[in-house]
Structures are given as C-alpha cells and as structure tokens.
Amino acid sequence: MESIEGQFPYPRHQHCKILHLVRHGQALHNVEGDKNPEALLSPNLFDAQLTPLGLKQVAKLRNEVHASGLFNRIELVVTSPLSRAMETASGCFVREGENAVSSSTPKIMAVELCRDRLGVRPCDMRRKMSDCRSRFPWIDFSMMDVEDDNLWNPELRESEEELAKRVIKLLNWVWKRPEKEIVVVSHGLVLQHILINLLANSDFNPTLTPALCKRFDNCELRSVVLDTSKIERERWAWLCSDDKAKDVLKQCGHHSIDVATCIYLKSSLVA
C-alpha cells in the first residue's frame, strides 16, 4: 500500500496530536427543552444529569471505544465539570473491574473552559466542588479551586462571541499538553466552536462548514488529527470523517468511530 505521505500531505504519526470530541449523552434538559424551551429556565433542571436513554448511549459508545482499541490509546480525557459531561466521561473512559484511579485508567481532568454556555439557565450551573469530588473521586479537579460556581450569572447569558474566545483558550491549553491522544467530553455548542475555529483559520472551501460543523448528536464522537511538526503559529490538521480518513488513521495505528470527510486544514493556534 502506498505510504501516507504518498497519498496525502500528512505527517508521520509521531508528530500527531489527536483530539476525540464527544458530546455528552442525552440529559434531562435536552428532553424538557425539546418539549418547551422555556423549561430550560426551571431550577428543577439544575446541573441536568443523564436520562436512562443517555446512560444507554454512554454504554454504546463505551463498547465502540473498547472494540475499536481506542480506549487503550487515550492518554487524557478532558471533561466539562457539569454532571452530564462527567457522567459521560466516566461511563465511557473509566476502566471496569478495578480501582478507578488506577494508573492504567486514562487520566480524567475537569476543566471549566469546556463548560456549556454560561448563565441564566440552571441546567448549565455546576455543583459545588466538594459535591463534584464526592461523586467523581477519580476525576482530577486540580484546575478548579473555587467551591461555588462563580462563572454562572443568573441574569446574564454568555454571548457566542465570549464562548468562542473561551474555546480558543481551551484549544491552546490542549495544544500545550504533553499527551498526544486526548478526548474532550463537552457540549454541542462548545464542540461546534472547536471545529469552527479550526475551519475558520484554514484554507478550504467555506461552503463545507455547515456540513462539517453540524450539531453533534448526544454521545457522538468526531476525531481531529493535528500535525505537531509545524512550528510558531502554523498548525495543520485533518478533520477526519470518511472512509479515506479512516484509512489514514488506520495507517497511523488508529481506528476512528463515526467519522465521515477528510479535509486538510490550516489552523492558527498560538504555540
């Protein structure tokens, strides 16, 4: 078979950083919000947790992650500190049959930067840190040292522009991490902005943006491969979503899940 470099301008796999983007499973606010958007203002949906269907979606994704061999390659899982994301991250990426904080389990870190859009809606407010640590003792909360949620404002909703800036901070933080294969478990709008940021700073046909950045389904996984061989402000990436992209990942020793078109991207993440 022809080499990767012969088929595509793609780097050797030792120069790759691979991001697996996962949206949380179905949560209570998803169900209630579909019935009536005003329900999202209900305090009864505070830090909305997964529904029974959401738990089944997590179990299905877990099986796919294990069957593909992806679980054994993941070095770090970054999760939003909202319950629905931490439940998804834990359900998919904590190894069964052993102590969850075992060194053989991928490290899971809660990071405020990948939270859902902040403010107004109680479903997007996080619990106290002491409660989070008690419920998820295997998650590393070292980046979160504030007990109460001081980011959520009951009167003011975070703008999409502010969210976009937060996503850039998240991407730069992930970029500087030493791990090469990272999962980000977050929320639909955050994940869309991750892809939009990469595409907006790339040389490609902009008419493809809507299809590539369409809303994530609950528990959907999409993979992005970044070439770390470029320096300074240049970052090259593959957005992996079709059979050709799957072949590329397989040649690098990776198998993608639910992925569909392959585009060479130029991104401007700051080193």
C-alpha positions as a Markdown table, in Angstrom:
| # | Residue | x | y | z |
|---|---|---|---|---|
| 1 | Met | 0.0 | 0.0 | 0.0 |
| 2 | Glu | 1.2 | 3.5 | -0.8 |
| 3 | Ser | 2.6 | 5.4 | 2.2 |
| 4 | Ile | 0.6 | 8.1 | 3.9 |
| 5 | Glu | 2.9 | 10.8 | 2.6 |
| 6 | Gly | 2.3 | 9.5 | -0.9 |
| 7 | Gln | -1.4 | 9.7 | -0.7 |
| 8 | Phe | -1.8 | 12.9 | 1.4 |
| 9 | Pro | 0.4 | 15.7 | 2.7 |
| 10 | Tyr | 0.0 | 14.0 | 6.1 |
| 11 | Pro | 2.8 | 13.8 | 8.8 |
| 12 | Arg | 4.2 | 10.7 | 10.4 |
| 13 | His | 2.1 | 9.7 | 13.3 |
| 14 | Gln | 4.7 | 10.6 | 15.9 |
| 15 | His | 4.1 | 14.2 | 15.0 |
| 16 | Cys | 0.3 | 14.0 | 15.5 |
| 17 | Lys | -1.9 | 15.2 | 18.3 |
| 18 | Ile | -5.3 | 13.5 | 18.0 |
| 19 | Leu | -8.4 | 15.0 | 19.6 |
| 20 | His | -11.6 | 12.9 | 20.0 |
| 21 | Leu | -14.6 | 15.2 | 20.5 |
| 22 | Val | -17.5 | 13.7 | 22.4 |
| 23 | Arg | -20.8 | 15.3 | 23.2 |
| 24 | His | -22.4 | 14.1 | 26.5 |
| 25 | Gly | -25.3 | 11.7 | 26.4 |
| 26 | Gln | -28.9 | 12.8 | 26.5 |
| 27 | Ala | -29.7 | 14.7 | 29.6 |
| 28 | Leu | -32.9 | 15.8 | 31.3 |
| 29 | His | -32.7 | 19.3 | 30.0 |
| 30 | Asn | -32.5 | 18.0 | 26.4 |
| 31 | Val | -35.8 | 16.2 | 26.8 |
| 32 | Glu | -37.6 | 19.1 | 28.6 |
| 33 | Gly | -36.1 | 21.7 | 26.3 |
| 34 | Asp | -37.3 | 19.9 | 23.2 |
| 35 | Lys | -40.9 | 20.0 | 24.6 |
| 36 | Asn | -40.7 | 23.6 | 25.7 |
| 37 | Pro | -37.6 | 25.9 | 25.5 |
| 38 | Glu | -38.9 | 27.8 | 28.5 |
| 39 | Ala | -38.4 | 24.7 | 30.6 |
| 40 | Leu | -34.7 | 25.4 | 30.4 |
| 41 | Leu | -35.2 | 28.2 | 33.0 |
| 42 | Ser | -36.6 | 25.8 | 35.5 |
| 43 | Pro | -34.5 | 25.4 | 38.7 |
| 44 | Asn | -35.6 | 21.7 | 38.7 |
| 45 | Leu | -33.1 | 21.2 | 35.9 |
| 46 | Phe | -30.1 | 22.4 | 37.9 |
| 47 | Asp | -26.9 | 20.8 | 36.6 |
| 48 | Ala | -29.0 | 18.4 | 34.5 |
| 49 | Gln | -28.0 | 14.7 | 34.7 |
| 50 | Leu | -28.2 | 11.9 | 32.1 |
| 51 | Thr | -31.6 | 10.3 | 31.3 |
| 52 | Pro | -31.9 | 6.5 | 31.1 |
| 53 | Leu | -31.6 | 6.8 | 27.4 |
| 54 | Gly | -28.4 | 8.9 | 27.9 |
| 55 | Leu | -26.9 | 6.2 | 30.0 |
| 56 | Lys | -27.7 | 3.6 | 27.3 |
| 57 | Gln | -26.0 | 6.0 | 24.7 |
| 58 | Val | -22.9 | 6.1 | 27.0 |
| 59 | Ala | -22.8 | 2.3 | 27.3 |
| 60 | Lys | -23.0 | 2.0 | 23.5 |
| 61 | Leu | -20.2 | 4.5 | 23.0 |
| 62 | Arg | -18.1 | 2.7 | 25.6 |
| 63 | Asn | -18.5 | -0.6 | 23.8 |
| 64 | Glu | -17.4 | 1.1 | 20.5 |
| 65 | Val | -14.4 | 2.8 | 22.1 |
| 66 | His | -13.3 | -0.6 | 23.6 |
| 67 | Ala | -14.0 | -2.6 | 20.4 |
| 68 | Ser | -12.0 | -0.1 | 18.3 |
| 69 | Gly | -9.0 | -0.3 | 20.6 |
| 70 | Leu | -9.3 | 3.5 | 21.1 |
| 71 | Phe | -9.6 | 3.1 | 24.9 |
| 72 | Asn | -6.1 | 1.7 | 25.2 |
| 73 | Arg | -4.6 | 4.6 | 23.3 |
| 74 | Ile | -6.1 | 7.5 | 25.1 |
| 75 | Glu | -3.7 | 9.4 | 27.4 |
| 76 | Leu | -6.1 | 12.1 | 28.7 |
| 77 | Val | -9.8 | 12.8 | 29.0 |
| 78 | Val | -10.8 | 16.4 | 29.4 |
| 79 | Thr | -14.3 | 16.9 | 30.6 |
| 80 | Ser | -16.7 | 19.7 | 31.4 |
| 81 | Pro | -17.4 | 19.8 | 35.2 |
| 82 | Leu | -21.2 | 19.6 | 34.6 |
| 83 | Ser | -22.8 | 16.4 | 35.7 |
| 84 | Arg | -23.9 | 15.2 | 32.2 |
| 85 | Ala | -20.4 | 15.5 | 30.8 |
| 86 | Met | -18.7 | 13.9 | 33.8 |
| 87 | Glu | -21.2 | 11.0 | 33.8 |
| 88 | Thr | -20.4 | 10.5 | 30.1 |
| 89 | Ala | -16.6 | 10.7 | 30.6 |
| 90 | Ser | -16.8 | 8.3 | 33.5 |
| 91 | Gly | -19.1 | 5.9 | 31.8 |
| 92 | Cys | -17.0 | 5.7 | 28.7 |
| 93 | Phe | -13.5 | 6.0 | 29.9 |
| 94 | Val | -13.2 | 4.6 | 33.4 |
| 95 | Arg | -11.9 | 1.0 | 33.3 |
| 96 | Glu | -14.3 | -1.6 | 34.8 |
| 97 | Gly | -13.2 | -4.1 | 37.4 |
| 98 | Glu | -10.5 | -2.1 | 39.0 |
| 99 | Asn | -9.9 | 1.0 | 41.1 |
| 100 | Ala | -11.0 | 4.0 | 39.0 |
| 101 | Val | -7.9 | 5.9 | 40.0 |
| 102 | Ser | -5.6 | 3.2 | 38.8 |
| 103 | Ser | -2.7 | 4.3 | 36.7 |
| 104 | Ser | -4.0 | 2.1 | 33.9 |
| 105 | Thr | -7.1 | 4.2 | 33.6 |
| 106 | Pro | -6.8 | 7.3 | 31.3 |
| 107 | Lys | -6.5 | 10.4 | 33.5 |
| 108 | Ile | -9.7 | 12.4 | 33.5 |
| 109 | Met | -9.5 | 16.1 | 34.2 |
| 110 | Ala | -12.4 | 18.6 | 34.8 |
| 111 | Val | -11.8 | 21.9 | 33.0 |
| 112 | Glu | -14.0 | 24.9 | 33.3 |
| 113 | Leu | -13.1 | 26.1 | 29.8 |
| 114 | Cys | -15.1 | 23.3 | 28.1 |
| 115 | Arg | -18.3 | 24.0 | 30.0 |
| 116 | Asp | -21.6 | 24.7 | 28.2 |
| 117 | Arg | -22.7 | 28.3 | 27.5 |
| 118 | Leu | -22.8 | 30.1 | 30.9 |
| 119 | Gly | -25.6 | 31.9 | 32.7 |
| 120 | Val | -29.3 | 32.2 | 33.1 |
| 121 | Arg | -30.2 | 28.5 | 32.6 |
| 122 | Pro | -29.9 | 26.4 | 35.8 |
| 123 | Cys | -29.2 | 23.3 | 33.8 |
| 124 | Asp | -25.8 | 24.9 | 32.9 |
| 125 | Met | -24.8 | 25.7 | 36.5 |
| 126 | Arg | -22.3 | 23.4 | 38.1 |
| 127 | Arg | -22.5 | 21.9 | 41.6 |
| 128 | Lys | -20.2 | 22.8 | 44.5 |
| 129 | Met | -16.6 | 21.4 | 44.1 |
| 130 | Ser | -17.0 | 19.4 | 47.3 |
| 131 | Asp | -20.0 | 17.7 | 45.7 |
| 132 | Cys | -18.3 | 17.0 | 42.4 |
| 133 | Arg | -15.3 | 15.5 | 44.2 |
| 134 | Ser | -17.5 | 13.3 | 46.3 |
| 135 | Arg | -19.5 | 12.0 | 43.3 |
| 136 | Phe | -16.5 | 11.6 | 41.0 |
| 137 | Pro | -13.4 | 10.8 | 43.1 |
| 138 | Trp | -11.5 | 9.5 | 40.1 |
| 139 | Ile | -11.7 | 12.9 | 38.3 |
| 140 | Asp | -8.8 | 15.3 | 38.7 |
| 141 | Phe | -10.2 | 18.7 | 39.8 |
| 142 | Ser | -6.9 | 20.4 | 40.3 |
| 143 | Met | -7.6 | 23.1 | 37.8 |
| 144 | Met | -10.8 | 24.1 | 39.7 |
| 145 | Asp | -10.1 | 25.6 | 43.1 |
| 146 | Val | -13.4 | 27.6 | 43.5 |
| 147 | Glu | -16.1 | 25.9 | 45.6 |
| 148 | Asp | -19.1 | 27.7 | 44.3 |
| 149 | Asp | -19.9 | 28.3 | 40.6 |
| 150 | Asn | -18.8 | 31.9 | 40.2 |
| 151 | Leu | -18.9 | 31.8 | 36.4 |
| 152 | Trp | -22.6 | 31.3 | 36.1 |
| 153 | Asn | -24.7 | 34.5 | 36.2 |
| 154 | Pro | -28.4 | 34.1 | 36.8 |
| 155 | Glu | -29.1 | 37.4 | 35.0 |
| 156 | Leu | -26.7 | 37.3 | 32.1 |
| 157 | Arg | -26.2 | 34.7 | 29.4 |
| 158 | Glu | -22.7 | 34.3 | 27.9 |
| 159 | Ser | -22.6 | 35.5 | 24.3 |
| 160 | Glu | -21.5 | 33.3 | 21.5 |
| 161 | Glu | -18.5 | 35.6 | 20.9 |
| 162 | Glu | -17.4 | 35.1 | 24.5 |
| 163 | Leu | -17.9 | 31.4 | 24.2 |
| 164 | Ala | -15.8 | 31.4 | 21.0 |
| 165 | Lys | -12.9 | 33.2 | 22.9 |
| 166 | Arg | -13.2 | 30.6 | 25.7 |
| 167 | Val | -12.9 | 27.8 | 23.1 |
| 168 | Ile | -9.7 | 29.3 | 21.8 |
| 169 | Lys | -8.3 | 29.3 | 25.3 |
| 170 | Leu | -9.3 | 25.7 | 25.6 |
| 171 | Leu | -7.6 | 24.7 | 22.3 |
| 172 | Asn | -4.4 | 26.5 | 23.3 |
| 173 | Trp | -4.4 | 24.7 | 26.6 |
| 174 | Val | -5.0 | 21.3 | 25.0 |
| 175 | Trp | -2.3 | 22.1 | 22.4 |
| 176 | Lys | 0.3 | 22.7 | 25.1 |
| 177 | Arg | -0.5 | 19.4 | 26.9 |
| 178 | Pro | 2.2 | 16.7 | 26.5 |
| 179 | Glu | -0.4 | 14.0 | 25.7 |
| 180 | Lys | -0.7 | 13.0 | 22.1 |
| 181 | Glu | -4.2 | 11.5 | 22.1 |
| 182 | Ile | -6.9 | 13.4 | 24.0 |
| 183 | Val | -10.6 | 13.1 | 24.5 |
| 184 | Val | -12.7 | 16.2 | 25.1 |
| 185 | Val | -16.1 | 15.5 | 26.6 |
| 186 | Ser | -18.2 | 18.6 | 26.3 |
| 187 | His | -21.4 | 20.2 | 25.0 |
| 188 | Gly | -22.8 | 20.6 | 21.5 |
| 189 | Leu | -22.1 | 24.3 | 21.1 |
| 190 | Val | -18.6 | 24.1 | 22.5 |
| 191 | Leu | -17.7 | 21.2 | 20.2 |
| 192 | Gln | -19.1 | 23.1 | 17.2 |
| 193 | His | -17.0 | 26.1 | 18.1 |
| 194 | Ile | -13.9 | 23.9 | 18.3 |
| 195 | Leu | -14.4 | 22.8 | 14.7 |
| 196 | Ile | -15.5 | 26.2 | 13.5 |
| 197 | Asn | -12.3 | 27.7 | 15.0 |
| 198 | Leu | -10.1 | 25.2 | 13.1 |
| 199 | Leu | -12.0 | 25.6 | 9.8 |
| 200 | Ala | -12.2 | 29.4 | 10.0 |
| 201 | Asn | -8.4 | 29.5 | 10.1 |
| 202 | Ser | -7.9 | 27.1 | 7.3 |
| 203 | Asp | -7.6 | 27.1 | 3.5 |
| 204 | Phe | -10.6 | 25.2 | 2.3 |
| 205 | Asn | -14.0 | 25.7 | 0.7 |
| 206 | Pro | -16.1 | 27.6 | 3.2 |
| 207 | Thr | -19.3 | 26.1 | 1.8 |
| 208 | Leu | -18.3 | 22.9 | 3.6 |
| 209 | Thr | -18.5 | 24.5 | 7.0 |
| 210 | Pro | -22.2 | 23.8 | 7.7 |
| 211 | Ala | -21.9 | 20.1 | 6.9 |
| 212 | Leu | -18.7 | 19.6 | 8.9 |
| 213 | Cys | -19.7 | 21.7 | 11.9 |
| 214 | Lys | -23.3 | 20.5 | 12.1 |
| 215 | Arg | -24.7 | 19.9 | 15.6 |
| 216 | Phe | -23.3 | 16.9 | 17.5 |
| 217 | Asp | -25.8 | 14.2 | 18.4 |
| 218 | Asn | -25.8 | 13.0 | 22.0 |
| 219 | Cys | -22.8 | 10.8 | 22.6 |
| 220 | Glu | -21.4 | 11.4 | 19.1 |
| 221 | Leu | -17.7 | 11.2 | 18.6 |
| 222 | Arg | -15.7 | 13.0 | 15.9 |
| 223 | Ser | -11.9 | 12.9 | 15.6 |
| 224 | Val | -9.5 | 15.7 | 14.6 |
| 225 | Val | -5.8 | 14.9 | 13.9 |
| 226 | Leu | -3.4 | 17.8 | 14.3 |
| 227 | Asp | 0.1 | 17.9 | 12.9 |
| 228 | Thr | 2.5 | 19.0 | 15.6 |
| 229 | Ser | 5.5 | 19.1 | 13.3 |
| 230 | Lys | 4.7 | 22.7 | 12.3 |
| 231 | Ile | 6.0 | 25.5 | 14.5 |
| 232 | Glu | 5.2 | 29.0 | 15.6 |
| 233 | Arg | 1.6 | 29.9 | 14.6 |
| 234 | Glu | 1.1 | 27.3 | 11.9 |
| 235 | Arg | -1.0 | 24.2 | 12.8 |
| 236 | Trp | -2.1 | 21.6 | 10.2 |
| 237 | Ala | -5.0 | 19.4 | 10.8 |
| 238 | Trp | -7.1 | 16.6 | 9.3 |
| 239 | Leu | -10.8 | 16.7 | 10.1 |
| 240 | Cys | -11.5 | 13.0 | 9.8 |
| 241 | Ser | -14.9 | 11.9 | 8.7 |
| 242 | Asp | -14.9 | 9.5 | 5.7 |
| 243 | Asp | -13.5 | 6.2 | 4.5 |
| 244 | Lys | -10.4 | 7.8 | 3.2 |
| 245 | Ala | -9.8 | 9.5 | 6.5 |
| 246 | Lys | -10.4 | 6.2 | 8.3 |
| 247 | Asp | -7.6 | 4.6 | 6.1 |
| 248 | Val | -5.3 | 7.4 | 7.1 |
| 249 | Leu | -5.9 | 6.9 | 10.8 |
| 250 | Lys | -5.6 | 3.1 | 10.4 |
| 251 | Gln | -2.2 | 3.5 | 8.8 |
| 252 | Cys | -1.2 | 5.6 | 11.8 |
| 253 | Gly | -2.4 | 2.8 | 14.1 |
| 254 | His | -5.7 | 4.4 | 14.8 |
| 255 | His | -9.3 | 3.5 | 14.1 |
| 256 | Ser | -11.9 | 6.3 | 14.1 |
| 257 | Ile | -15.5 | 5.9 | 15.2 |
| 258 | Asp | -18.5 | 7.6 | 13.5 |
| 259 | Val | -16.3 | 9.8 | 11.3 |
| 260 | Ala | -17.4 | 10.9 | 7.6 |
| 261 | Thr | -14.8 | 13.6 | 5.1 |
| 262 | Cys | -11.3 | 14.3 | 5.1 |
| 263 | Ile | -10.0 | 17.9 | 4.8 |
| 264 | Tyr | -6.6 | 19.3 | 5.2 |
| 265 | Leu | -6.8 | 22.3 | 7.5 |
| 266 | Lys | -4.6 | 25.1 | 8.4 |
| 267 | Ser | -5.2 | 26.4 | 11.9 |
| 268 | Ser | -3.7 | 29.3 | 13.8 |
| 269 | Leu | -3.5 | 28.1 | 17.4 |
| 270 | Val | -0.8 | 30.0 | 19.2 |
| 271 | Ala | 2.1 | 28.0 | 20.4 |
